[in-house]
Amino acid sequence: MTTKDIYLDTDELELDELQDADEDSSTARQGSSKQVAVTDTMVPGHDLGAYVTAVNRIAILSAEEERELANRYFYQQDLDAARKLVLAHLRFVVHVARSYSGYGLSEADLIQEGNVGLMKAVKRFNPEVGVRLVSFAVHWIKAEIHEFILRNWRIVKVATTKAQRKLFFNLRSAKKRLGWLTQDEVDAVAQDLGVDAETVVQMEGRMGAYDASFDGPADADDEEASMSPAYYVEDNRYDPARSVESEDWEKTSTDGLYVAMKSLDERSRDILTQRWLSDNKATLHDLAAKYNVSAERIRQLEKNAMDKVKALMEA
């Protein structure tokens, strides 16, 4: 059978669709209140203990069963097959989510986010690759949990770059003791994780900080209120000295650019003007046609002119 590269939109396989298909078949078999109670156990926030018990009762799929269901969804878009794949792997999401319990967030919320990652993995799983779904899904599950933790661990997001994200989830386990890292420990962590030592120190400070109210508590007395940031953080936007300094720097830079541009030959000055200072910026090919040279030659002239202007302005 030929492998199909099918990438489905995230919205096509919602948890509601999977649960609706399950509820419809359950209602056809039995319409009692007991069946409704069983459905409630499949929601982590309702009763976490009952949810964990319920997902652990779901049978684990064999390799042949998993491949048959995966083929049905991959080639026929059979939602019932996708539902069975998701349900059979819910226990694995619980296992992964519990490894992130040290971040102070609700375990039920972590499981919910992990379930979203599991459904995304099912939607993108290609049975022709020859790996088990659990090996493919673990990356999607962890990715969703990581994003949830970074969004909710602090009011202000603590990790935005790839290096910061790596440190956020590995710094605590990399520390050999409590307390601040020494310089030797900082260098060792930076080398082990492949990041800069400065980034390690910065992330350690962020993780050791806490959220503080800008205005302080509403019922605070004068002494306590004076400790809030609203009383000691300065607003320098309207400082006259800074305004004069900014205007003087802008005027000096403008005058310096004007003098440097005047020192260029006419062609180089026109190239810089057309490429950087004009409202409708010209391309290299436009200028190449104008001066009857190659685009590479225009790029060389532009670079030489920029270097000369920079040297004159820094002199």
N, C-alpha and C positions, 0 to 999 in steps of 0.2 A: 504493500500500500504506500502511495506517495505521501511524504510528509507535507503538511499544509502549514504555512506560516500565518496563523490566524491570531490577531491581536484585538481583543474585544475591549470596548470602552468600559471604564470602571463602573458606570451606572447600570450596566445591563444585568449584573448579577448582584442584586441587593439581598441583604439578609431577610428582608420582608418577603421576597419572592420565594426564597427557599423554605421559610417557615410556613408561608401560606400553602405551598404544595404539601407540606407535611401535615398541616392542620386539616386540609381538605380530605386527605386519605384517612386521617384518624377519625374525623367526624363520620365518614361513611361507614367505618367499622363500628364505632361506638359513640353515642351522643351523650353520654353521662357526664356528670360533674367531675368524676374521677379523671377522665381524659383531659379536662381543662387543667386540673391540678398538675398533671404530668407535663403539660406544655409550659406552665409557669416555672418549673424547675430548670428550664433551658435558658433562663435569664439570670446572669450572674448577680445583678444588683438586687434581685428579689430575695434570694436566699442562697448565699454563696456555698454553704455546706451542702445543700440539696443539689445545687448545680453541679458541684464536683462529683457527687455521688452519681448523678444522672449520666454525666458524660463518661464516667469510668465504666458504666454498664453497657455502653455502646460497643458492639463487637469490633475488634480490629480487623481490617481487611487484609486478606492474603495478597501476594504480589499479582496473582492472576485476576482476582476480583478487582483490585485497584486499577489494573491496566484496562480491564473490560469497561469499567465505569469511566475512566479517563478517555478512552476512545469514543464512547457514546457522547460525552460532552464536547470533546474536541472536534469531532467530525459532524455530529448531528445536533449540537447545542441542546442536549437533553438536560433540562434543569433538575429533573429528579435524580439523575446520575451525579450532577454537581452537588446537590444537597447531601447525598449519601457520602460523597468524598469529604465534604466539610464536616459533617457530623462525626465521621469516623476518626477525625484528627483533632477534635476539640480537646481531648485529654492532653495532647501534646502542647497545645497553646497554654493550658493551665500550668504545665510543667515549666515552660519557658517564662511565663509571667511571674511565677513565684521566685525566680532568680533575680528579679528586680524589686523585691519587697523592701530593700533597704533605702529607698528614695523617699519614703514617707507618703506615698500616694496610695489610693485605694486599690486593693488587689482586684476587685471587681472591675474597676475602670481599666486596669492593665490588661485583664483578660478580654474585655470588650475590644480594646484596640488591637490586641493580638488576633482576635477573630476576624477583624477587618483585613489584617494582613494575610490571614489564611485564605479568605475568599479571593483576594487579589491573586494569590499564588495559584489557586485552583483555576482561575480564569486564564492564566498565562501558561499553565502547565502543558508541556508537549509530551505525550506518552511515547513518542518515537525516539526521544533522546536516550532512554534506557536507564533512568534513575528513578528512585522512589520519590513519591510526592513529598514526603517528610523532609528529605534532603534539600529539595528545592524550596519548600515553604518556609524553612527556618529563617532564611534571610529576609523574606517579606514580613514575617511575624515580628522579628526583632526590629526591623526598620520602623514599623508602625509604633511599636512600644517606645523606641528611642525618641521619635518625634513627639509623642505624647508627653514623655518625661521632660524633654527640653522645653516644651511649651508651658508646662505647669509646675515645674520645680521651683521657679522663682517668678515674681511679677515681671521682671526684666529678663529676657532670654540670656542665659549665661554662655552659650556656645553657638557661634555662627559659622566659623570656618571649619574645614575638615580637621585641622590639627586640634582645635579646641574641642570638637566633638569626641575625638579619639581620647583626649585627656580626661574629659568629663566622665567617661565610662570606664577608664582604666587607672586614674590617678589614685583613687582610694586603695585599690588592691595593690598598687605598686609601692605605696608607702609602707615601710617596714615597722614604723612605730607611730604613736600619736604625737601631735605637735607639728611645728613648722619644719619644713625640709631644710637641711643644711645644703651648702653649695655643692658638696660632693654628691649628695643624694639627688639634687636637681639635675646635675650633669648625667648621673646614671639613668634617671627616669627619661630624660630627653633622648639619650642614646638608645634605650630599649624601645621607646615608642616612635622614634624617628621624627622628633619635633625639636624646635629651638628651646634652649634653656629659658629664654625670656618668656616664651609662651607657657612653660611649666609654672614659673613663678606667678604669672598673671592669673592663670586658671586656679592655682592654689588659693590666691587671694579672693577670687570670686566665689569659690566654693566655701570658703571660711566666713564670708560675709552673710548678712541677713537683711531681709526686707524691713525698711523703716518708713513710717508715715512721714510725709513731707511737712504737714502742718502740726503733727502731734495729736494726742488724744483730746477730744472735745472737753472732757472734764478735768484736764490737767491744770495744776496751779501755775503761778507765774514762773517759779523756779524750774519746774519740769518742762513747761512749754518752751522756755528759753533754750532747751537742749535740742529742739527739733530743727531740722535743716532749714525751715522757713526763716529762722532768726539769724542764721550765720552764713547761708549761701548767698553770694553776691550776684547781682544781675548787672553785668558789664555792658549790656547792649547799648545803653544810653550814656556811657561814661564820656564826657567831653574830651578827655585826654586821648582815649582810644579812638574816638571819631576823628580827631585832628591827625593822629598818627596814621590811621587808615587812609585818609584823604591825601596826606603827604606822600605815603608810599605809592598810592595809585598814580599820583601826578608824576612822581619821579620815574616810575616804571614806564609810563606813557611817553614821557620826554626821552627816556633812554632808548625806547623802541624806535621812536621817530628818528633820532640821531643815527642809530645803527642801520635803519632801513635806508637812510640817505647815503650811507657809505657803500651800498651795493650797486652793482651795475644795473642798467635798466631792465635787462632780461630777468636777472635773479630777483629783483624787486617786484617785477610783475608776476613772477611765478609764486612768490610767497603771498602776494596780495590776493591773487586769484585762488590760491589753495587754502588760505587761512583767514584772510581778513574780509573777503567779499561775502555778501549775503547769499549769493548763488555760487557756491564753491565749484570750481572747475575740476575735472578729473585729469589724471596724468595723460590720458589719451587725447583729451580736448587740447591740452597745451602742446602735446607732441605734434598734433596736426597744425596748430597755429605757428609753431617755430620750425616745422618740417624736420623734426628729429624723432628719435625713438622715445617711447614712454620711459624706458630705463634711463635714458640720458636726462630726461626731465626730473626723474627721481634723484639722480646724482646731483644735479644742480640745486634742487630743493634742499637736500641734506647739507651740501656745502654752504648754502646761504644761511640755513638755520644755525649751523655751527659758528659761522662768522658773527651773526647777530647775538648769539648767546655769549660769545667771548667778549664782544664789545660792551654788552650790558653788565657783565660781571667785572669788567675792568675798573 
